[in-house]
Amino acid sequence: MKKSNILLIITGATIIVCLVAINLKLFAEYKNGNIQSVVKKNSVSTFHHIKEINSLKYAEYPYKPMVNIIQHKDSNYIAYNFYDTLGFDYFIKNDTLYLKADSTMRDNVPVINIHCKNLKSLSSVDSNFELYQFKSDSLQLVANAYSSINCVELKCNYVNLHIQNNSTISLSAKDYINKADIQLMNKGLLVLSDVRFNVQNISMDSSAALKVTGKALKTLNKVQF
């Protein structure tokens, strides 16, 4: 073996050993409490609905906040980067978590994670919401005012979708959704990708748009507008 190859192997092995040693050291420090998590968690009481309240004007900030909704079996909390501001005022009333972007939105683009047990409805106004592999017997999604809701691999028996005022809902599902009631108004956009309904009722005006791809194409044969 050439000397240059031997030196390269030795160098690579040394780097790997150093990285492993650093990771072990950091893990030990974290367990001892010497290193704090970069994620801050705010615990909240139980809720089953999320409603975003209209706050800043759309033109006042160039980027919309990102809100990830994560299904959690044991607790409800809001998590965000420790070094960033939360970017939202929030409170819970009548089983509903209300969100409202605060003044820091103009200088910051918050990304928050909402962990909840069993979400039944979500209403968006300003932000981009995402639900990944969410399971629910019944779910209502309402998108308004340039906001968007993206549901990836949803598993649900019934969905009720309202899309209006230049907003978008994108939906894919792991299995058949038994029934869907869908309303598209005022330049709303619905994107269906690999989602099939046993029964669906779709109402839309001439300004709205519906995009269908993948397995969802089979649903079109039974759609009544």
C-alpha positions, 0 to 999 in steps of 0.5 A: 500500500502506498504511503499516501494511502496509509496516511489518509487512512490514519488521518480519517481514523483519527478524525472519527475517533475524535468525533466519537470522543467529542460526542460522548463528552457532550452527552455526558455533560448533557446528562449531568445538566451542564448543557441545556437543551436548545429547545424551550417547552411551554406546557399548556392545559388540554385543548382539542381545537387550534384557532389563529387570530388575525394579527399583522397585516400580510404585507407587513412581513415578508415570510409567514411563520411555520407551525408544526402540529405534532400528535403527542400521547401524554402531554400538551406543550409549545416548543421553540428554539431557545435562542429565538422569541416565541413570536406568538401570544397564546391563551386557552379558552373553551377547549381552544388554543388561540394563537396570535402573532406578536410584534416580533414577527416583523423582525423574526420568522418563528418556527414553533411545534405544538404538541397535542393529544387529540386535535379536532379542528384547526383554523389558520389566518396568517401562518403555514401549518403542517400536520404529519401522520396525524390520526383522528376520527374527525378533523375540521380544517379552515384556511383563511387569508393567505395561510396554508395547511399541509396534511401529510399521510393523514389517517382520518375517518371524516374531514371537513375542509374550508379553503378561502381568501387566497389560502391553500390546503394540501392533503395526502392520506395513508388510507381511505377517508370515509367522508369529506365535506369540502368548500372552496371559495374566493381563490382558495386552492385544494391540492389532493395527493394520494388521497381517496374518499368513499364519499365526498361533497365538494362545493367551489366557486369559479375563482377557486382551484382544485389540483389532483394527483396520484391516487386521488385521480380515481376520486374524480369519477365520483365528485359532484360539484 
